[in-house]
Amino acid sequence: MLSLAQYHSLPEFTRDYVSACYAESLIRGSTIKHQYISYSTTILYLKDAGIFKKPHPILPSRTLQYPPLLHSILQEYQRWQSIPNRRHPVTINMLEFLHKHQLNLHQDCYECALYDWLVLGMQTGQRKSEWCQDATEFRKSNTFSRSIKQTSIAFTQNDFSLSYKSTPHESTSQHPHRPNYLQITWRFQKNGQNGQAVSFAHNYRHPHLSPVRAAERILARATRLSQPAHCPLAVYAPRSTKTKLFPPTPMYIFHSQVEKSLRKIAQKVYNISSKSDLQKYSCHSLRVGACVLLHSSGADALTIKFRLRWRSDSFMEYLRNTPQLAAIHTNILSTTNTDSILL
């Protein structure tokens, strides 16, 4: 049993090792009441034991971190503990439901705008800060979320580029001015790869699920609503309660709106009655849905990471057991001749 003075007199590496062992014992249930505790409670135990974060060597005034060994244990425990609460994915069935619902609605209403962004998100796996706004922060500042450079964090018109490229499916004479490719530039990313550009192609088999057509409608809506080019694209026209019209006054799409909408759609599509299950639908469900869709279609890990802009293997936490994967598995086995395998 070490006293606090003895602990601080130890070499840095030894302190890291001792604190890591202490953290592991807490995680295994060696607590006052011999109970398993959460990640946040583990941090409180470490603080009470005199184990604090130390300043980062490069940014001491802004960033604090635990020693390497302790940090890795805490990070893994936090990841492991979050798995049961991981978000449910947005699905194609949910998109189809919303598609039918918004067909006869005004093209600039909230439901139509939400549908376009969900279609786009199932291709891009966009994070919530990359397209919608935080209502709480908006009320405080009365403006959209801005970067250090005072520009919009969410997509703006300049981030979308539509073009036409000749393909075997479509000739120029049929649709000479209709774009079939979309390139999106991510000016700001969580993974640090700012300025990354990714291209997406038109879906000829299911045009209503095409990211190119969704982007066209998003850009056209912003133009109709006179949304400035430097402002976020995720806008809609709220219906006037007095005239029941859709005046060209843009309103931003907020995180809280999207979460409520996804939960209502999931409840109707999948007949979910459990509140805890509905709570697992959030803005992040869109990114999870994009990951599950690619994986279920047979995409390998490298493709998923590259297309959805991951730099680590953290996407593995989002994968789900689906009927499509079972079919792919069966197809692989049925086309493999084990007799030809040399042992």
C-alpha positions as a Markdown table, in Angstrom:
| # | Residue | x | y | z |
|---|---|---|---|---|
| 1 | Met | 0.0 | 0.0 | 0.0 |
| 2 | Leu | 1.6 | 3.2 | -1.1 |
| 3 | Ser | 1.0 | 6.6 | 0.4 |
| 4 | Leu | 0.4 | 9.6 | -1.8 |
| 5 | Ala | 3.9 | 11.0 | -1.1 |
| 6 | Gln | 5.5 | 7.6 | -1.9 |
| 7 | Tyr | 3.5 | 7.4 | -5.2 |
| 8 | His | 4.7 | 10.8 | -6.4 |
| 9 | Ser | 8.3 | 10.0 | -5.5 |
| 10 | Leu | 8.3 | 7.1 | -7.9 |
| 11 | Pro | 9.8 | 7.5 | -11.5 |
| 12 | Glu | 7.3 | 8.5 | -14.1 |
| 13 | Phe | 7.0 | 5.1 | -15.8 |
| 14 | Thr | 6.5 | 3.4 | -12.5 |
| 15 | Arg | 3.8 | 5.8 | -11.5 |
| 16 | Asp | 2.0 | 5.1 | -14.8 |
| 17 | Tyr | 2.3 | 1.4 | -14.2 |
| 18 | Val | 1.0 | 1.6 | -10.6 |
| 19 | Ser | -1.9 | 3.9 | -11.6 |
| 20 | Ala | -2.8 | 1.6 | -14.5 |
| 21 | Cys | -2.9 | -1.4 | -12.1 |
| 22 | Tyr | -5.1 | 0.5 | -9.7 |
| 23 | Ala | -7.5 | 1.5 | -12.5 |
| 24 | Glu | -7.7 | -2.2 | -13.7 |
| 25 | Ser | -8.5 | -3.3 | -10.1 |
| 26 | Leu | -11.3 | -0.8 | -10.0 |
| 27 | Ile | -12.7 | -1.9 | -13.3 |
| 28 | Arg | -12.7 | -5.5 | -12.1 |
| 29 | Gly | -14.9 | -4.5 | -9.1 |
| 30 | Ser | -12.3 | -3.9 | -6.3 |
| 31 | Thr | -14.2 | -0.9 | -5.0 |
| 32 | Ile | -15.5 | 0.1 | -1.5 |
| 33 | Lys | -18.8 | -1.8 | -2.0 |
| 34 | His | -17.2 | -4.5 | -4.3 |
| 35 | Gln | -19.4 | -3.4 | -7.2 |
| 36 | Tyr | -18.6 | -2.7 | -10.8 |
| 37 | Ile | -18.5 | 1.0 | -11.5 |
| 38 | Ser | -18.9 | 3.2 | -14.6 |
| 39 | Tyr | -16.1 | 5.0 | -16.5 |
| 40 | Ser | -17.0 | 8.4 | -14.9 |
| 41 | Thr | -16.9 | 6.9 | -11.4 |
| 42 | Thr | -13.5 | 5.3 | -12.1 |
| 43 | Ile | -12.2 | 8.8 | -12.9 |
| 44 | Leu | -13.5 | 10.0 | -9.6 |
| 45 | Tyr | -11.7 | 7.2 | -7.8 |
| 46 | Leu | -8.5 | 8.2 | -9.6 |
| 47 | Lys | -8.9 | 11.8 | -8.6 |
| 48 | Asp | -9.5 | 10.9 | -5.0 |
| 49 | Ala | -6.3 | 8.8 | -5.1 |
| 50 | Gly | -4.3 | 11.8 | -6.2 |
| 51 | Ile | -3.9 | 10.7 | -9.8 |
| 52 | Phe | -4.5 | 13.7 | -12.0 |
| 53 | Lys | -4.1 | 14.5 | -15.7 |
| 54 | Lys | -0.9 | 16.1 | -16.6 |
| 55 | Pro | -0.4 | 18.9 | -19.2 |
| 56 | His | 0.2 | 17.9 | -22.8 |
| 57 | Pro | 3.8 | 18.6 | -23.8 |
| 58 | Ile | 2.8 | 20.5 | -26.9 |
| 59 | Leu | -0.4 | 22.3 | -25.8 |
| 60 | Pro | 0.0 | 22.5 | -22.0 |
| 61 | Ser | -2.5 | 25.3 | -21.6 |
| 62 | Arg | -5.4 | 23.6 | -23.5 |
| 63 | Thr | -5.0 | 19.8 | -23.3 |
| 64 | Leu | -4.6 | 17.5 | -20.3 |
| 65 | Gln | -3.9 | 13.8 | -20.6 |
| 66 | Tyr | -3.3 | 10.7 | -18.4 |
| 67 | Pro | 0.1 | 8.8 | -18.7 |
| 68 | Pro | 0.1 | 6.4 | -21.7 |
| 69 | Leu | -0.5 | 3.1 | -20.0 |
| 70 | Leu | -3.3 | 4.5 | -17.8 |
| 71 | His | -4.8 | 6.3 | -20.8 |
| 72 | Ser | -5.0 | 3.2 | -22.9 |
| 73 | Ile | -6.8 | 1.3 | -20.1 |
| 74 | Leu | -9.3 | 4.0 | -19.5 |
| 75 | Gln | -9.9 | 4.5 | -23.2 |
| 76 | Glu | -10.6 | 0.8 | -23.8 |
| 77 | Tyr | -12.9 | 0.7 | -20.7 |
| 78 | Gln | -14.9 | 3.7 | -22.0 |
| 79 | Arg | -15.2 | 2.1 | -25.4 |
| 80 | Trp | -16.2 | -1.3 | -24.0 |
| 81 | Gln | -18.8 | 0.3 | -21.7 |
| 82 | Ser | -20.4 | 2.2 | -24.5 |
| 83 | Ile | -21.1 | -0.9 | -26.7 |
| 84 | Pro | -24.5 | -1.8 | -25.1 |
| 85 | Asn | -25.7 | 1.8 | -25.7 |
| 86 | Arg | -24.5 | 2.0 | -29.3 |
| 87 | Arg | -26.9 | 3.7 | -31.7 |
| 88 | His | -29.3 | 1.9 | -33.9 |
| 89 | Pro | -28.7 | 2.4 | -37.6 |
| 90 | Val | -30.9 | 4.3 | -40.0 |
| 91 | Thr | -32.2 | 1.8 | -42.6 |
| 92 | Ile | -33.4 | 1.8 | -46.2 |
| 93 | Asn | -36.9 | 0.9 | -44.9 |
| 94 | Met | -36.9 | 4.1 | -42.8 |
| 95 | Leu | -35.9 | 6.1 | -45.9 |
| 96 | Glu | -38.7 | 4.4 | -48.0 |
| 97 | Phe | -41.2 | 5.3 | -45.3 |
| 98 | Leu | -40.2 | 9.0 | -45.2 |
| 99 | His | -40.1 | 9.1 | -49.0 |
| 100 | Lys | -43.7 | 8.1 | -49.3 |
| 101 | His | -44.7 | 10.5 | -46.5 |
| 102 | Gln | -43.1 | 13.5 | -48.1 |
| 103 | Leu | -44.2 | 12.9 | -51.7 |
| 104 | Asn | -47.2 | 15.2 | -51.6 |
| 105 | Leu | -45.7 | 17.8 | -49.2 |
| 106 | His | -44.2 | 21.2 | -50.1 |
| 107 | Gln | -40.7 | 20.8 | -51.6 |
| 108 | Asp | -39.2 | 23.2 | -49.0 |
| 109 | Cys | -40.9 | 21.8 | -45.9 |
| 110 | Tyr | -38.9 | 20.1 | -43.1 |
| 111 | Glu | -39.9 | 16.5 | -44.0 |
| 112 | Cys | -38.6 | 17.0 | -47.6 |
| 113 | Ala | -35.4 | 18.6 | -46.5 |
| 114 | Leu | -34.9 | 15.8 | -43.9 |
| 115 | Tyr | -35.4 | 13.1 | -46.5 |
| 116 | Asp | -32.8 | 14.6 | -48.8 |
| 117 | Trp | -30.2 | 14.8 | -46.0 |
| 118 | Leu | -30.9 | 11.3 | -44.9 |
| 119 | Val | -30.5 | 9.9 | -48.4 |
| 120 | Leu | -27.3 | 11.8 | -48.7 |
| 121 | Gly | -26.1 | 10.7 | -45.3 |
| 122 | Met | -26.7 | 7.0 | -46.1 |
| 123 | Gln | -24.0 | 7.5 | -48.7 |
| 124 | Thr | -21.6 | 9.8 | -47.0 |
| 125 | Gly | -21.9 | 8.8 | -43.3 |
| 126 | Gln | -21.8 | 12.5 | -42.4 |
| 127 | Arg | -21.5 | 13.5 | -38.7 |
| 128 | Lys | -24.2 | 15.7 | -37.2 |
| 129 | Ser | -21.9 | 18.8 | -36.9 |
| 130 | Glu | -21.2 | 18.5 | -40.6 |
| 131 | Trp | -24.8 | 19.3 | -41.7 |
| 132 | Cys | -27.1 | 20.3 | -38.9 |
| 133 | Gln | -27.0 | 22.7 | -35.9 |
| 134 | Asp | -27.1 | 22.5 | -32.1 |
| 135 | Ala | -30.3 | 24.2 | -30.9 |
| 136 | Thr | -28.8 | 25.1 | -27.5 |
| 137 | Glu | -25.7 | 26.7 | -29.0 |
| 138 | Phe | -27.8 | 28.5 | -31.6 |
| 139 | Arg | -30.0 | 30.1 | -28.9 |
| 140 | Lys | -26.8 | 31.3 | -27.1 |
| 141 | Ser | -25.1 | 32.9 | -30.1 |
| 142 | Asn | -28.1 | 33.4 | -32.4 |
| 143 | Thr | -26.0 | 32.1 | -35.3 |
| 144 | Phe | -24.8 | 28.9 | -36.8 |
| 145 | Ser | -21.8 | 27.0 | -35.5 |
| 146 | Arg | -18.5 | 28.4 | -36.7 |
| 147 | Ser | -14.9 | 27.2 | -36.9 |
| 148 | Ile | -11.8 | 28.9 | -35.6 |
| 149 | Lys | -11.7 | 30.7 | -38.9 |
| 150 | Gln | -15.3 | 32.0 | -38.3 |
| 151 | Thr | -16.6 | 29.9 | -41.2 |
| 152 | Ser | -19.5 | 27.5 | -41.1 |
| 153 | Ile | -18.6 | 24.1 | -39.7 |
| 154 | Ala | -21.6 | 22.5 | -41.6 |
| 155 | Phe | -21.7 | 22.1 | -45.3 |
| 156 | Thr | -22.1 | 25.2 | -47.5 |
| 157 | Gln | -22.9 | 25.5 | -51.2 |
| 158 | Asn | -19.2 | 25.7 | -52.1 |
| 159 | Asp | -18.6 | 22.2 | -50.5 |
| 160 | Phe | -20.9 | 20.6 | -53.1 |
| 161 | Ser | -19.9 | 20.2 | -56.8 |
| 162 | Leu | -22.2 | 18.5 | -59.3 |
| 163 | Ser | -20.9 | 17.3 | -62.7 |
| 164 | Tyr | -21.8 | 15.1 | -65.7 |
| 165 | Lys | -19.6 | 12.1 | -66.7 |
| 166 | Ser | -20.5 | 9.8 | -69.5 |
| 167 | Thr | -21.4 | 6.3 | -68.4 |
| 168 | Pro | -22.8 | 3.2 | -70.2 |
| 169 | His | -26.1 | 3.7 | -68.5 |
| 170 | Glu | -26.9 | 7.2 | -69.9 |
| 171 | Ser | -26.0 | 9.1 | -73.0 |
| 172 | Thr | -25.4 | 12.8 | -73.3 |
| 173 | Ser | -28.3 | 13.1 | -75.7 |
| 174 | Gln | -30.8 | 11.8 | -73.1 |
| 175 | His | -30.0 | 14.2 | -70.3 |
| 176 | Pro | -27.4 | 16.7 | -71.6 |
| 177 | His | -27.6 | 19.0 | -68.6 |
| 178 | Arg | -28.4 | 16.5 | -65.7 |
| 179 | Pro | -25.5 | 15.9 | -63.4 |
| 180 | Asn | -24.7 | 12.3 | -62.4 |
| 181 | Tyr | -21.7 | 12.8 | -60.1 |
| 182 | Leu | -21.4 | 14.7 | -56.8 |
| 183 | Gln | -18.2 | 15.7 | -55.1 |
| 184 | Ile | -18.3 | 16.8 | -51.5 |
| 185 | Thr | -15.4 | 18.5 | -49.8 |
| 186 | Trp | -15.1 | 18.2 | -46.0 |
| 187 | Arg | -13.4 | 21.4 | -44.9 |
| 188 | Phe | -13.4 | 20.2 | -41.2 |
| 189 | Gln | -13.3 | 16.7 | -40.0 |
| 190 | Lys | -13.0 | 14.9 | -36.6 |
| 191 | Asn | -10.2 | 12.8 | -37.9 |
| 192 | Gly | -8.1 | 15.8 | -38.9 |
| 193 | Gln | -8.2 | 15.2 | -42.6 |
| 194 | Asn | -9.5 | 18.6 | -43.5 |
| 195 | Gly | -10.1 | 19.4 | -47.1 |
| 196 | Gln | -10.8 | 15.7 | -48.1 |
| 197 | Ala | -13.0 | 15.3 | -51.2 |
| 198 | Val | -15.1 | 12.3 | -51.9 |
| 199 | Ser | -17.2 | 11.6 | -55.1 |
| 200 | Phe | -20.6 | 9.9 | -55.3 |
| 201 | Ala | -22.4 | 8.6 | -58.3 |
| 202 | His | -26.1 | 8.7 | -59.3 |
| 203 | Asn | -28.2 | 5.7 | -58.4 |
| 204 | Tyr | -29.8 | 4.7 | -61.8 |
| 205 | Arg | -31.6 | 1.6 | -60.3 |
| 206 | His | -33.2 | 3.6 | -57.5 |
| 207 | Pro | -33.2 | 7.3 | -58.4 |
| 208 | His | -35.1 | 8.4 | -55.3 |
| 209 | Leu | -32.2 | 7.1 | -53.2 |
| 210 | Ser | -29.6 | 8.9 | -55.4 |
| 211 | Pro | -27.1 | 11.1 | -53.5 |
| 212 | Val | -26.7 | 13.2 | -56.6 |
| 213 | Arg | -30.5 | 14.0 | -56.9 |
| 214 | Ala | -30.6 | 14.6 | -53.1 |
| 215 | Ala | -27.8 | 17.1 | -53.4 |
| 216 | Glu | -29.5 | 18.8 | -56.4 |
| 217 | Arg | -32.7 | 19.3 | -54.3 |
| 218 | Ile | -30.7 | 20.5 | -51.3 |
| 219 | Leu | -28.9 | 23.2 | -53.4 |
| 220 | Ala | -32.1 | 24.2 | -55.2 |
| 221 | Arg | -33.9 | 24.6 | -51.9 |
| 222 | Ala | -31.1 | 26.8 | -50.5 |
| 223 | Thr | -31.4 | 28.9 | -53.7 |
| 224 | Arg | -35.2 | 29.3 | -53.4 |
| 225 | Leu | -34.9 | 30.3 | -49.8 |
| 226 | Ser | -32.1 | 32.8 | -50.6 |
| 227 | Gln | -29.7 | 31.1 | -48.3 |
| 228 | Pro | -26.3 | 32.9 | -48.5 |
| 229 | Ala | -23.5 | 30.8 | -50.0 |
| 230 | His | -21.4 | 31.0 | -46.8 |
| 231 | Cys | -24.2 | 29.8 | -44.6 |
| 232 | Pro | -25.1 | 26.1 | -43.8 |
| 233 | Leu | -27.1 | 24.2 | -46.5 |
| 234 | Ala | -29.4 | 22.2 | -44.2 |
| 235 | Val | -32.4 | 24.6 | -44.2 |
| 236 | Tyr | -36.1 | 24.4 | -44.8 |
| 237 | Ala | -39.1 | 26.7 | -44.9 |
| 238 | Pro | -41.3 | 26.5 | -41.8 |
| 239 | Arg | -45.1 | 26.6 | -42.5 |
| 240 | Ser | -46.7 | 29.8 | -41.3 |
| 241 | Thr | -49.3 | 29.1 | -38.6 |
| 242 | Lys | -51.5 | 32.0 | -39.8 |
| 243 | Thr | -51.5 | 31.6 | -43.6 |
| 244 | Lys | -50.5 | 27.9 | -43.8 |
| 245 | Leu | -48.1 | 28.9 | -46.5 |
| 246 | Phe | -44.3 | 28.3 | -46.8 |
| 247 | Pro | -42.7 | 31.8 | -46.8 |
| 248 | Pro | -39.1 | 31.9 | -48.1 |
| 249 | Thr | -37.6 | 32.3 | -44.7 |
| 250 | Pro | -35.0 | 29.6 | -44.1 |
| 251 | Met | -34.8 | 27.8 | -40.8 |
| 252 | Tyr | -31.9 | 25.5 | -39.8 |
| 253 | Ile | -32.3 | 21.8 | -39.1 |
| 254 | Phe | -31.3 | 21.1 | -35.5 |
| 255 | His | -30.0 | 17.9 | -33.9 |
| 256 | Ser | -33.0 | 17.6 | -31.6 |
| 257 | Gln | -35.4 | 17.8 | -34.5 |
| 258 | Val | -33.6 | 15.0 | -36.3 |
| 259 | Glu | -33.5 | 12.8 | -33.3 |
| 260 | Lys | -37.3 | 13.2 | -32.7 |
| 261 | Ser | -38.0 | 12.5 | -36.3 |
| 262 | Leu | -35.9 | 9.3 | -36.5 |
| 263 | Arg | -37.5 | 8.0 | -33.3 |
| 264 | Lys | -41.0 | 8.6 | -34.7 |
| 265 | Ile | -40.1 | 6.9 | -38.0 |
| 266 | Ala | -38.5 | 3.9 | -36.3 |
| 267 | Gln | -41.5 | 3.5 | -34.0 |
| 268 | Lys | -43.8 | 3.4 | -37.0 |
| 269 | Val | -41.6 | 1.3 | -39.3 |
| 270 | Tyr | -40.5 | -1.3 | -36.7 |
| 271 | Asn | -43.4 | -1.0 | -34.2 |
| 272 | Ile | -40.9 | -0.2 | -31.3 |
| 273 | Ser | -42.6 | 0.5 | -28.0 |
| 274 | Ser | -39.6 | 0.5 | -25.7 |
| 275 | Lys | -38.4 | 4.0 | -24.8 |
| 276 | Ser | -34.9 | 2.8 | -24.2 |
| 277 | Asp | -34.7 | 1.3 | -27.7 |
| 278 | Leu | -36.1 | 4.5 | -29.3 |
| 279 | Gln | -33.5 | 6.5 | -27.4 |
| 280 | Lys | -30.8 | 4.7 | -29.3 |
| 281 | Tyr | -31.8 | 6.6 | -32.5 |
| 282 | Ser | -29.9 | 9.8 | -32.8 |
| 283 | Cys | -28.1 | 11.9 | -35.4 |
| 284 | His | -25.2 | 9.4 | -35.2 |
| 285 | Ser | -27.6 | 6.7 | -36.4 |
| 286 | Leu | -27.1 | 8.1 | -39.9 |
| 287 | Arg | -23.3 | 7.3 | -39.8 |
| 288 | Val | -24.0 | 3.9 | -38.3 |
| 289 | Gly | -26.5 | 3.2 | -41.0 |
| 290 | Ala | -24.1 | 4.1 | -43.8 |
| 291 | Cys | -21.5 | 1.8 | -42.2 |
| 292 | Val | -23.9 | -1.1 | -41.8 |
| 293 | Leu | -25.2 | -0.6 | -45.4 |
| 294 | Leu | -21.8 | -0.8 | -46.9 |
| 295 | His | -20.8 | -3.8 | -44.8 |
| 296 | Ser | -24.0 | -5.7 | -45.6 |
| 297 | Ser | -23.4 | -5.2 | -49.3 |
| 298 | Gly | -20.0 | -7.0 | -49.0 |
| 299 | Ala | -17.7 | -4.0 | -48.7 |
| 300 | Asp | -14.3 | -4.8 | -47.1 |
| 301 | Ala | -12.9 | -2.9 | -44.2 |
| 302 | Leu | -10.6 | -0.8 | -46.3 |
| 303 | Thr | -13.5 | 0.4 | -48.5 |
| 304 | Ile | -15.6 | 1.2 | -45.5 |
| 305 | Lys | -12.8 | 3.2 | -43.9 |
| 306 | Phe | -11.9 | 5.1 | -47.1 |
| 307 | Arg | -15.5 | 5.9 | -48.2 |
| 308 | Leu | -16.8 | 6.9 | -44.8 |
| 309 | Arg | -13.6 | 8.7 | -43.8 |
| 310 | Trp | -12.4 | 6.6 | -40.9 |
| 311 | Arg | -8.7 | 6.4 | -40.0 |
| 312 | Ser | -9.0 | 3.7 | -37.3 |
| 313 | Asp | -11.0 | 0.4 | -37.0 |
| 314 | Ser | -13.6 | 2.0 | -34.6 |
| 315 | Phe | -16.2 | 1.4 | -37.3 |
| 316 | Met | -16.2 | -2.2 | -36.3 |
| 317 | Glu | -18.3 | -1.3 | -33.2 |
| 318 | Tyr | -21.1 | -0.3 | -35.6 |
| 319 | Leu | -21.4 | -3.5 | -37.6 |
| 320 | Arg | -24.6 | -5.6 | -37.2 |
| 321 | Asn | -25.7 | -9.1 | -38.0 |
| 322 | Thr | -27.9 | -8.8 | -41.1 |
| 323 | Pro | -29.7 | -11.3 | -43.5 |
| 324 | Gln | -27.5 | -9.9 | -46.3 |
| 325 | Leu | -24.3 | -11.0 | -44.5 |
| 326 | Ala | -25.8 | -14.5 | -44.1 |
| 327 | Ala | -26.5 | -14.6 | -47.8 |
| 328 | Ile | -23.0 | -13.4 | -48.7 |
| 329 | His | -21.5 | -16.0 | -46.3 |
| 330 | Thr | -23.6 | -18.8 | -47.9 |
| 331 | Asn | -22.6 | -17.7 | -51.4 |
| 332 | Ile | -18.9 | -17.7 | -50.5 |
| 333 | Leu | -19.1 | -21.2 | -49.1 |
| 334 | Ser | -21.2 | -22.5 | -52.1 |
| 335 | Thr | -18.6 | -21.3 | -54.6 |
| 336 | Thr | -15.5 | -22.5 | -52.8 |
| 337 | Asn | -14.1 | -26.0 | -53.6 |
| 338 | Thr | -12.3 | -27.2 | -50.5 |
| 339 | Asp | -10.7 | -30.0 | -52.4 |
| 340 | Ser | -8.6 | -27.5 | -54.2 |
| 341 | Ile | -7.1 | -26.1 | -51.0 |
| 342 | Leu | -3.6 | -27.5 | -50.4 |
| 343 | Leu | -2.9 | -28.3 | -46.8 |
